[in-house]
Amino acid sequence: YENAIPLFKESKYASALLYFQSVIADTDNPKYWDAMYYSALCHKNMNNKQKAIIVIQKIIDAKVAQSSQAQQLLEEL
């Protein structure tokens, strides 16, 4: 996760996504939902709208802290 954020900020979305996905692979990771949200942003920024929507919907359905942000992101798409 710590490696992914700087890449995300540098607009290196594909590289950042790889790191976020490694966090997502571990559902017990405390950064799991943050990584999910950022992965949705990566997909959005890489014009993978359908993949972004799928991830966003999972966040919203889980009713976690990131749900309201995810809802806003969904409305932008």
C-alpha angles and dihedrals in degrees: 000000000000090000093049100055097063090047090050091051089051089054091247090138100162092053093044090049091059090057093044090051091054088056091046090054087069107061090187092060110115089223093053097111093041089053090048091053094047091047088056089051090050091051090048092050091048090052093248091136096164093052090046091053092050092053093043091052091053090053093048092046091051091057093219130153091274093054096097092049089048090051090054091049091051090053090053092055 
